[in-house]
Amino acid sequence: MITASNWTDYEILDTSCGEKLERWGSYLLIRPDPQVVWQTDKKDPGWRRCNAHYHRSSRGGGEWEFFDLPQQWTIGYQGGGLDLTFHLKPFSFKHTGLFPEQAANWDWFSEKIRNRIRQGVEVKVLNLFAYTGGATVAAAQAGAVVTHVDASKGMVGWAKENAEASGIGHSSVRWLVDDCRKFVEREIRRGNHYDAIIMDPPSYGRGPKGEIWKMEDCIHELLKLTTQLLSKRPLFFLLNSYTTGLSPAVLTYLLSVTLVPIFGGTVSAEEIGLPVRDSGLILPCGAAGRWEL
């Protein structure tokens, strides 16, 4: 399992009964997690003095219960040679605007970017379904020129705030609100190429004009299209999945049949997870597939 273990401002304290107790900087949150199927004793005092608790509804969705939490706060990440700052706030469906487990991928690709740049070569990165920009700011701080694409104007605005807080200059990132597939198709027609591609697609979503995205139905065709955007000497391709059923073995197969016949290289895929302080175990948080030369 790939583990994001370099956090100081974030940690999972405990897990039980379908929920996880987390520390985000100075604040404790309780949020649901479908992976937590065990019912262990909630001995950590944080369960009884959290700052906010997201309650899932039996009818779907849910809502936050707030005790003492600001509307927005920040945390930092210092790992893998990075020094990043992220704005957080509780919003729809339990999220805070950051997936901490992705720090393991930030560490991995940031070192690859730095090594290529040390050779005197510019690195252009395309980040699709880029959300609030965790991967974007990590790649940009490592020295890459990044194109950030997401269908949500609000998420792109949030990502810009994270970039500014992390000291990322305006010239390092191109910000685009667009449907990812349509953007890729236009880039192919324009003849543009990238040295690395990051994809963090949702299980289900809609584009700015109502375009429907369903991971299982769309991912292979999008992968084949996106492969056409890679440069002659590509650096890496990262594909994340939070979709039930798309296991690491499936990601390995997808990347192997799509990229290896064209570029060679190697593929690896594993579950990605976060350490739990009180148990000493790892909570799985999805899967990451990596292709590299």
Residue frames relative to the residue before (quaternion, step in Angstrom):
aa qw qx qy qz dx dy dz
M 1.0000 0.0000 0.0000 0.0000 0.00 0.00 0.00
I 0.3769 -0.6855 0.5764 0.2360 3.57 -1.08 0.80
T 0.0918 -0.8357 0.5414 0.0013 3.59 -0.60 1.12
A 0.3056 -0.7223 0.5934 0.1811 3.56 -0.96 0.91
S 0.0908 0.8558 -0.4939 0.1241 3.55 0.09 1.30
N 0.5855 0.6170 -0.3599 0.3834 3.61 1.23 0.16
W 0.4376 0.7066 -0.4576 0.3160 3.61 1.23 0.24
T 0.1233 -0.7423 0.6468 0.1246 3.54 -1.25 0.55
D 0.7146 0.4426 -0.2478 0.4817 3.62 1.11 -0.67
Y 0.7519 0.2624 -0.1876 0.5750 3.60 1.26 -0.01
E 0.2001 0.7554 -0.6181 0.0854 3.54 -1.18 0.67
I 0.3805 -0.6441 0.6039 0.2749 3.50 -1.31 0.49
L 0.2908 -0.7847 0.5271 0.1480 3.56 -0.63 1.13
D 0.7921 -0.1171 0.1395 0.5826 3.58 0.90 -0.92
T 0.1420 -0.7659 0.6198 0.0953 3.56 -1.30 0.35
S 0.2389 0.7595 -0.5819 0.1659 3.59 -1.03 0.78
C 0.8739 0.1248 -0.0636 0.4654 3.55 -1.27 0.55
G 0.7415 -0.4422 0.2268 0.4508 3.56 0.88 0.95
E 0.7131 0.4078 -0.2502 0.5124 3.59 1.24 0.20
K 0.2101 -0.7450 0.6131 0.1577 3.53 -1.34 0.34
L 0.2958 -0.7197 0.6077 0.1585 3.53 -1.14 0.83
E 0.0271 -0.8351 0.5468 -0.0548 3.55 -0.52 1.24
R 0.2425 -0.7166 0.6280 0.1824 3.53 -1.29 0.50
W 0.0682 -0.7694 0.6351 -0.0060 3.53 -0.73 1.18
G 0.7827 -0.1348 0.0549 0.6051 3.58 0.04 1.24
S 0.8107 -0.2101 0.1819 0.5153 3.59 -0.64 -1.14
Y 0.6812 0.5162 -0.2664 0.4456 3.58 1.26 -0.17
L 0.2857 -0.7509 0.5783 0.1416 3.53 -1.13 0.83
L 0.0543 -0.7924 0.6076 -0.0040 3.56 -0.84 1.04
I 0.1874 -0.7224 0.6497 0.1447 3.54 -1.25 0.59
R 0.0522 0.8034 -0.5878 0.0795 3.55 -0.71 1.11
P 0.5313 -0.6287 0.4538 0.3414 3.60 -1.09 0.59
D 0.0131 -0.7732 0.6340 0.0090 3.53 -1.23 0.58
P 0.3919 -0.7636 0.4574 0.2327 3.62 -0.52 1.12
Q 0.5917 0.5777 -0.3704 0.4230 3.59 1.22 -0.33
V 0.6393 0.5363 -0.3277 0.4430 3.59 1.16 -0.53
V 0.0485 0.8361 -0.5386 0.0925 3.58 0.15 1.30
W 0.5908 0.5780 -0.3603 0.4325 3.60 1.28 -0.02
Q 0.2515 -0.7528 0.5928 0.1365 3.54 -1.27 0.49
T 0.0756 0.8086 -0.5710 0.1201 3.53 0.22 1.33
D 0.6465 -0.5204 0.3817 0.4067 3.58 -1.26 0.34
K 0.3262 -0.7373 0.5613 0.1868 3.56 -0.93 0.91
K 0.0041 0.8527 -0.5200 0.0497 3.54 0.37 1.28
D 0.5744 0.5972 -0.3935 0.3982 3.59 1.09 -0.53
P 0.4636 -0.7053 0.4553 0.2836 3.64 -0.75 0.96
G 0.5263 0.6556 -0.4016 0.3632 3.59 1.21 -0.36
W 0.5534 0.6081 -0.3912 0.4134 3.58 1.15 -0.48
R 0.7550 0.3888 -0.1910 0.4923 3.58 1.12 -0.69
R 0.7669 0.2843 -0.1834 0.5453 3.61 1.23 -0.03
C 0.2268 0.7925 -0.5331 0.1907 3.57 0.98 0.81
N 0.5085 -0.6490 0.4822 0.2962 3.56 -1.28 0.40
A 0.7877 -0.0357 0.0232 0.6146 3.58 1.24 -0.46
H 0.1348 -0.7810 0.6090 0.0314 3.55 -1.16 0.72
Y 0.1998 -0.7685 0.5956 0.1211 3.56 -0.75 1.02
H 0.1665 -0.7992 0.5750 0.0545 3.55 -0.64 1.17
R 0.2922 -0.7544 0.5627 0.1700 3.56 -0.70 1.05
S 0.3558 -0.7385 0.5400 0.1909 3.56 -1.02 0.88
S 0.5220 -0.6301 0.4761 0.3222 3.56 -1.11 0.69
R 0.6579 0.4944 -0.2998 0.4825 3.60 1.27 -0.32
G 0.6439 -0.4891 0.3238 0.4912 3.56 1.31 0.03
G 0.7766 0.2706 -0.2242 0.5229 3.56 -1.07 0.69
G 0.1079 -0.7871 0.6006 0.0896 3.55 -1.09 -0.70
E 0.2664 -0.7578 0.5663 0.1844 3.56 -1.24 -0.32
W 0.5057 -0.6416 0.4970 0.2925 3.52 -1.29 0.53
E 0.1502 -0.7071 0.6799 0.1230 3.50 -1.30 0.61
F 0.1524 -0.8233 0.5447 0.0474 3.57 -0.52 1.20
F 0.1825 -0.7671 0.6080 0.0928 3.54 -1.11 0.83
D 0.7634 -0.2071 0.1779 0.5854 3.58 0.72 -1.04
L 0.3617 0.7179 -0.5006 0.3211 3.56 0.35 1.28
P 0.4109 -0.7045 0.5093 0.2748 3.62 -0.82 0.89
Q 0.6310 -0.5357 0.3981 0.3954 3.55 -1.24 0.33
Q 0.7915 -0.0169 0.0177 0.6107 3.57 1.15 -0.59
W 0.0566 0.7756 -0.6278 0.0326 3.55 -1.14 0.66
T 0.3710 -0.7361 0.5249 0.2122 3.59 -1.23 0.18
I 0.0667 -0.7418 0.6614 0.0889 3.50 -1.35 0.44
G 0.3229 -0.7480 0.5490 0.1868 3.55 -1.25 0.43
Y 0.1773 -0.7464 0.6270 0.1354 3.53 -1.30 0.41
Q 0.0190 0.7741 -0.6308 0.0513 3.54 -0.76 1.10
G 0.4187 0.6646 -0.5100 0.3506 3.54 -0.08 1.32
G 0.8208 0.2270 -0.1627 0.4982 3.54 -1.16 0.52
G 0.6720 -0.5026 0.2954 0.4566 3.58 1.13 0.62
L 0.5804 0.5866 -0.3609 0.4345 3.59 1.29 0.17
D 0.0814 -0.7535 0.6489 0.0679 3.55 -1.29 0.44
L 0.1053 0.8441 -0.5027 0.1542 3.56 0.21 1.36
T 0.1643 -0.7613 0.6190 0.1015 3.55 -1.22 0.56
F 0.0916 -0.8119 0.5766 0.0067 3.56 -0.90 1.00
H 0.3420 -0.6961 0.5956 0.2094 3.53 -1.11 0.82
L 0.1075 -0.7983 0.5920 0.0255 3.56 -0.92 0.96
K 0.1467 0.7542 -0.6378 0.0533 3.53 -1.24 0.52
P 0.4761 -0.6648 0.4836 0.3122 3.60 -1.01 0.70
F 0.1175 0.7858 -0.6028 0.0727 3.55 -0.86 0.91
S 0.8542 -0.2598 0.0964 0.4399 3.53 -1.38 0.04
F 0.8638 0.0846 -0.1093 0.4845 3.49 -1.23 0.78
K 0.7677 -0.4878 0.1817 0.3736 3.53 0.58 1.34
H 0.5640 0.6571 -0.3863 0.3177 3.62 1.17 -0.29
T 0.2953 -0.7410 0.5778 0.1727 3.54 -1.35 0.39
G 0.6012 -0.5740 0.3561 0.4269 3.58 1.27 -0.14
L 0.7628 0.2574 -0.1722 0.5676 3.59 1.23 0.18
F 0.2012 -0.7384 0.6311 0.1261 3.55 -1.14 0.76
P 0.2952 -0.8219 0.4521 0.1814 3.62 0.04 1.25
E 0.5863 0.5980 -0.3802 0.3925 3.62 1.07 -0.61
Q 0.5961 0.5959 -0.3633 0.3970 3.59 1.16 -0.52
A 0.4627 0.6789 -0.4516 0.3479 3.60 1.21 -0.16
A 0.5859 0.5716 -0.3748 0.4353 3.59 1.11 -0.57
N 0.6706 0.4662 -0.2935 0.4968 3.58 1.05 -0.70
W 0.5957 0.5559 -0.3711 0.4455 3.61 1.03 -0.69
D 0.6482 0.5209 -0.3186 0.4550 3.59 0.90 -0.92
W 0.6757 0.5219 -0.2914 0.4315 3.56 0.90 -1.01
F 0.7785 0.3607 -0.2316 0.4584 3.59 0.58 -1.04
S 0.5705 0.5885 -0.3974 0.4127 3.60 1.13 -0.46
E 0.6472 0.5010 -0.3218 0.4760 3.57 0.99 -0.74
K 0.6367 0.5207 -0.3295 0.4637 3.59 1.01 -0.74
I 0.6381 0.5166 -0.3207 0.4724 3.58 1.02 -0.80
R 0.6690 0.5039 -0.3072 0.4519 3.58 0.84 -0.94
N 0.6468 0.5214 -0.3263 0.4509 3.60 0.97 -0.83
R 0.6582 0.4951 -0.3169 0.4704 3.62 0.97 -0.79
I 0.6626 0.5090 -0.3087 0.4545 3.58 0.96 -0.87
R 0.5962 0.5661 -0.3597 0.4413 3.60 1.10 -0.62
Q 0.6449 0.5021 -0.3145 0.4827 3.56 1.24 -0.42
G 0.5539 -0.6401 0.3702 0.3826 3.56 1.30 0.13
V 0.5582 0.6009 -0.3765 0.4308 3.57 1.23 0.46
E 0.4182 -0.6874 0.5347 0.2582 3.59 -0.92 0.89
V 0.1946 -0.7707 0.5978 0.1036 3.58 -1.09 0.76
K 0.1209 -0.7811 0.6115 0.0375 3.56 -0.75 1.12
V 0.1074 -0.8091 0.5777 0.0006 3.57 -0.72 1.15
L 0.1710 -0.7489 0.6318 0.1034 3.55 -1.07 0.83
N 0.0905 -0.7926 0.6027 0.0159 3.57 -0.72 1.11
L 0.1023 -0.8181 0.5658 -0.0023 3.58 -0.39 1.31
F 0.7875 0.1240 -0.1791 0.5765 3.58 -0.99 0.90
A 0.1578 0.8961 -0.4030 0.0983 3.49 1.14 0.86
Y 0.3267 -0.7989 0.4713 0.1815 3.59 1.33 0.01
T 0.7929 -0.2994 0.2186 0.4837 3.62 -0.90 -0.87
G 0.6594 -0.6301 0.2717 0.3071 3.53 1.18 0.59
G 0.2597 0.7782 -0.5393 0.1898 3.61 1.07 0.45
A 0.7070 0.4356 -0.2583 0.4936 3.58 0.83 -0.98
T 0.6116 0.5665 -0.3499 0.4273 3.57 1.05 -0.71
V 0.7143 0.4397 -0.2754 0.4697 3.58 0.75 -0.99
A 0.6140 0.5371 -0.3554 0.4562 3.61 1.08 -0.62
A 0.6818 0.4791 -0.2904 0.4705 3.59 0.87 -0.93
A 0.6628 0.5041 -0.3100 0.4588 3.58 0.96 -0.84
Q 0.6664 0.4914 -0.3172 0.4623 3.58 0.94 -0.80
A 0.6284 0.5233 -0.3297 0.4718 3.59 1.18 -0.52
G 0.6580 -0.5484 0.2845 0.4305 3.57 1.30 -0.16
A 0.5233 0.6509 -0.4094 0.3672 3.59 1.26 -0.04
V 0.3630 -0.6340 0.6226 0.2805 3.51 -1.41 0.27
V 0.1335 -0.8495 0.5104 -0.0041 3.57 -0.46 1.26
T 0.1745 -0.7174 0.6617 0.1307 3.54 -1.20 0.73
H 0.1580 -0.8112 0.5630 0.0057 3.54 -0.54 1.30
V 0.0093 0.8202 -0.5685 0.0626 3.59 -0.56 1.18
D 0.1834 0.7496 -0.6216 0.1343 3.55 -0.88 0.99
A 0.5147 -0.6767 0.4404 0.2885 3.58 -1.08 0.73
S 0.6791 0.4862 -0.2826 0.4717 3.60 1.23 -0.38
K 0.4143 -0.7129 0.5145 0.2354 3.56 -0.70 1.11
G 0.6459 0.5351 -0.3198 0.4407 3.57 1.01 -0.80
M 0.6626 0.4978 -0.3092 0.4664 3.59 0.99 -0.80
V 0.6363 0.5138 -0.3353 0.4677 3.58 1.02 -0.74
G 0.6315 0.5254 -0.3302 0.4649 3.58 1.04 -0.74
W 0.6395 0.5165 -0.3110 0.4770 3.55 1.02 -0.83
A 0.6416 0.5279 -0.3218 0.4541 3.58 0.98 -0.84
K 0.6206 0.5376 -0.3408 0.4578 3.58 1.03 -0.75
E 0.6308 0.5255 -0.3300 0.4659 3.58 1.03 -0.79
N 0.6546 0.5053 -0.3149 0.4659 3.59 0.97 -0.82
A 0.6366 0.5277 -0.3283 0.4567 3.57 1.02 -0.78
E 0.6611 0.5007 -0.3042 0.4688 3.56 0.93 -0.91
A 0.6617 0.5079 -0.3066 0.4585 3.60 0.95 -0.86
S 0.7114 0.4374 -0.2428 0.4936 3.57 1.17 -0.63
G 0.5508 -0.6597 0.3734 0.3493 3.58 1.27 0.23
I 0.4064 0.7083 -0.4786 0.3226 3.58 1.18 0.54
G 0.3882 -0.7451 0.4988 0.2129 3.59 -0.71 1.06
H 0.6426 -0.5563 0.3744 0.3709 3.56 -1.21 0.56
S 0.6602 0.5337 -0.3154 0.4241 3.60 1.05 -0.68
S 0.6169 0.5880 -0.3385 0.3989 3.59 1.22 -0.33
V 0.7925 0.2390 -0.1016 0.5517 3.60 1.15 -0.55
R 0.1945 -0.7215 0.6514 0.1317 3.53 -1.14 0.80
W 0.1975 -0.8148 0.5413 0.0645 3.57 -0.56 1.21
L 0.0395 0.8189 -0.5683 0.0694 3.59 -0.72 1.06
V 0.2142 -0.7201 0.6465 0.1326 3.55 -1.05 0.91
D 0.3166 0.7511 -0.5022 0.2886 3.57 -0.27 1.23
D 0.5349 -0.5503 0.5223 0.3719 3.51 -1.36 0.28
C 0.4909 -0.7197 0.4000 0.2846 3.58 -0.63 1.12
R 0.6618 0.4971 -0.3271 0.4559 3.60 0.87 -0.84
K 0.6729 0.4898 -0.3112 0.4587 3.60 0.85 -0.88
F 0.6151 0.5327 -0.3485 0.4652 3.58 1.06 -0.69
V 0.6504 0.5153 -0.3183 0.4584 3.59 0.90 -0.93
E 0.6503 0.5199 -0.3211 0.4513 3.60 0.91 -0.86
R 0.6657 0.4905 -0.3065 0.4715 3.59 0.97 -0.80
E 0.6414 0.5238 -0.3241 0.4573 3.58 0.99 -0.79
I 0.6106 0.5337 -0.3505 0.4685 3.58 1.06 -0.68
R 0.6706 0.4916 -0.3000 0.4675 3.58 0.91 -0.90
R 0.6723 0.4938 -0.2939 0.4668 3.58 1.07 -0.71
G 0.4309 -0.7133 0.4527 0.3172 3.60 1.21 -0.39
N 0.4028 0.7189 -0.4756 0.3078 3.61 1.17 0.46
H 0.1154 -0.7992 0.5887 0.0379 3.56 -1.14 0.67
Y 0.1939 -0.7662 0.6072 0.0817 3.53 -1.29 0.59
D 0.4678 -0.6894 0.4867 0.2626 3.55 -1.17 0.67
A 0.7930 0.0729 -0.0316 0.6040 3.58 1.20 -0.42
I 0.1234 -0.7868 0.6027 0.0487 3.56 -1.11 0.73
I 0.1305 -0.7595 0.6359 0.0417 3.52 -1.05 0.95
M 0.0019 0.7922 -0.6098 0.0221 3.57 -0.86 0.96
D 0.0014 0.7870 -0.6150 0.0493 3.54 -0.82 1.09
P 0.0401 0.8698 -0.4910 0.0274 3.58 0.73 1.05
P 0.4793 -0.6477 0.5011 0.3156 3.58 -1.12 0.61
S 0.6107 -0.5222 0.4288 0.4129 3.55 -1.26 0.23
Y 0.7832 -0.0374 0.0603 0.6178 3.53 1.08 -0.81
G 0.2023 0.7885 -0.5653 0.1334 3.55 -1.01 0.74
R 0.3167 -0.7185 0.5839 0.2060 3.50 -1.39 0.05
G 0.4504 -0.6783 0.5184 0.2613 3.51 -1.14 0.73
P 0.7329 -0.4414 0.2812 0.4347 3.60 -1.28 0.11
K 0.7434 0.3308 -0.2125 0.5411 3.61 1.19 -0.39
G 0.6872 -0.5127 0.2727 0.4365 3.56 1.17 0.59
E 0.3581 0.7388 -0.4996 0.2763 3.59 1.23 0.21
I 0.3212 -0.7698 0.5253 0.1680 3.59 -0.82 1.01
W 0.0952 -0.7688 0.6315 0.0312 3.53 -0.98 0.96
K 0.0530 0.7571 -0.6493 0.0483 3.56 -0.90 1.01
M 0.5166 -0.7172 0.3704 0.2856 3.52 -0.44 1.31
E 0.7069 0.4825 -0.2902 0.4281 3.60 0.69 -1.06
D 0.7165 0.4645 -0.2497 0.4567 3.57 1.02 -0.79
C 0.7911 0.3947 -0.1483 0.4431 3.56 1.03 -0.81
I 0.5847 0.6667 -0.3735 0.2724 3.57 1.04 -0.71
H 0.6768 0.4968 -0.3354 0.4274 3.63 0.82 -0.82
E 0.6562 0.5013 -0.3223 0.4629 3.58 0.92 -0.82
L 0.6517 0.4983 -0.3220 0.4724 3.60 0.99 -0.77
L 0.6129 0.5434 -0.3488 0.4554 3.59 1.01 -0.74
K 0.6642 0.5054 -0.3082 0.4565 3.57 0.89 -0.92
L 0.6454 0.5080 -0.3156 0.4752 3.57 1.00 -0.79
T 0.6975 0.5009 -0.2807 0.4287 3.56 0.80 -1.05
T 0.5614 0.6101 -0.3779 0.4120 3.57 1.13 -0.62
Q 0.6280 0.5575 -0.3329 0.4290 3.59 1.10 -0.65
L 0.6436 0.5281 -0.3176 0.4539 3.58 1.25 -0.28
L 0.5316 0.6408 -0.4159 0.3658 3.59 1.21 -0.19
S 0.5084 -0.6556 0.4783 0.2881 3.53 -1.11 0.78
K 0.6966 -0.4742 0.3281 0.4269 3.58 -1.27 0.11
R 0.7670 0.2059 -0.1246 0.5947 3.56 1.20 -0.52
P 0.0297 -0.8482 0.5287 0.0113 3.60 0.51 1.14
L 0.4417 -0.7186 0.4915 0.2168 3.52 -1.21 0.67
F 0.7721 -0.2245 0.1675 0.5705 3.58 0.84 -0.96
F 0.1548 -0.7210 0.6617 0.1352 3.50 -1.41 0.22
L 0.0790 -0.8012 0.5932 0.0026 3.57 -0.73 1.09
L 0.0229 -0.7888 0.6137 -0.0239 3.56 -0.81 1.07
N 0.1370 -0.7945 0.5898 0.0474 3.56 -0.66 1.15
S 0.0475 -0.7956 0.6034 0.0275 3.56 -1.16 0.61
Y 0.0901 -0.7592 0.6430 0.0459 3.51 -1.08 0.92
T 0.4745 0.6954 -0.4086 0.3526 3.55 1.32 0.27
T 0.4525 -0.6800 0.5077 0.2741 3.58 -0.78 1.04
G 0.7514 0.3546 -0.2773 0.4824 3.56 -0.83 0.98
L 0.6772 0.4067 -0.2936 0.5383 3.59 1.18 -0.45
S 0.0905 -0.8446 0.5276 -0.0123 3.52 0.30 1.36
P 0.6913 -0.4363 0.3434 0.4624 3.62 -1.22 0.07
A 0.6232 0.5380 -0.3493 0.4475 3.59 1.03 -0.69
V 0.6408 0.5081 -0.3234 0.4760 3.60 1.05 -0.75
L 0.6464 0.5064 -0.3243 0.4696 3.61 0.95 -0.81
T 0.6153 0.5427 -0.3373 0.4617 3.58 1.02 -0.78
Y 0.6713 0.4976 -0.2953 0.4632 3.56 0.89 -0.95
L 0.6479 0.5351 -0.3156 0.4408 3.60 0.90 -0.94
L 0.7161 0.4420 -0.2576 0.4749 3.57 0.78 -1.01
S 0.6413 0.5482 -0.3230 0.4289 3.58 1.04 -0.76
V 0.7314 0.4140 -0.2514 0.4799 3.59 0.87 -0.89
T 0.6861 0.4878 -0.2827 0.4598 3.59 1.18 -0.43
L 0.8106 0.3150 -0.1323 0.4756 3.58 0.80 -1.01
V 0.6649 0.5545 -0.3221 0.3830 3.58 0.82 -0.97
P 0.6570 0.5093 -0.3509 0.4311 3.68 0.84 -0.74
I 0.7001 0.4554 -0.2679 0.4803 3.61 1.15 -0.55
F 0.8335 0.2300 -0.0680 0.4978 3.56 0.80 -1.06
G 0.4250 -0.6470 0.5117 0.3727 3.59 1.14 -0.43
G 0.4519 0.7136 -0.4689 0.2583 3.56 -0.97 -0.81
T 0.4449 -0.6833 0.5196 0.2554 3.54 -1.33 -0.11
V 0.2330 -0.7568 0.6000 0.1141 3.52 -1.24 0.62
S 0.0460 0.7602 -0.6479 0.0168 3.53 -1.10 0.77
A 0.0171 0.7869 -0.6167 0.0141 3.55 -1.12 0.63
E 0.0445 0.7887 -0.6089 0.0729 3.53 -0.98 0.90
E 0.5864 -0.4843 0.4824 0.4346 3.50 -1.34 0.09
I 0.2244 -0.7448 0.6113 0.1460 3.53 -1.20 0.57
G 0.0313 0.8510 -0.5174 0.0844 3.56 -0.79 0.95
L 0.3571 -0.7066 0.5753 0.2056 3.51 -1.43 0.10
P 0.4736 -0.6697 0.4827 0.3071 3.60 -0.96 0.77
V 0.2710 -0.7276 0.6089 0.1628 3.56 -1.18 0.70
R 0.4604 -0.7429 0.4125 0.2566 3.56 -0.48 1.21
D 0.7484 0.4523 -0.2563 0.4119 3.58 0.65 -1.08
S 0.7442 0.3814 -0.2239 0.5005 3.61 1.07 -0.61
G 0.3708 -0.7288 0.4921 0.2987 3.58 1.14 -0.56
L 0.5685 0.5916 -0.3734 0.4330 3.59 1.29 0.18
I 0.4598 -0.6679 0.5149 0.2781 3.56 -1.33 0.08
L 0.2653 -0.7475 0.5887 0.1558 3.58 -0.92 0.95
P 0.3545 -0.7372 0.5275 0.2293 3.63 -0.65 1.02
C 0.0828 -0.8198 0.5664 -0.0140 3.55 -0.98 0.94
G 0.7880 -0.2093 0.1274 0.5649 3.58 0.99 0.73
A 0.4034 -0.6932 0.5399 0.2555 3.56 -1.26 -0.37
A 0.1651 -0.7689 0.6119 0.0840 3.55 -1.23 0.59
G 0.1322 -0.7700 0.6203 0.0704 3.54 -0.94 0.96
R 0.0947 -0.8145 0.5724 0.0044 3.57 -0.82 1.03
W 0.0724 -0.7467 0.6589 0.0561 3.54 -1.00 0.91
E 0.1049 0.7804 -0.6110 0.0817 3.57 -1.03 0.80
L 0.5110 -0.6138 0.5022 0.3315 3.52 -1.28 0.46
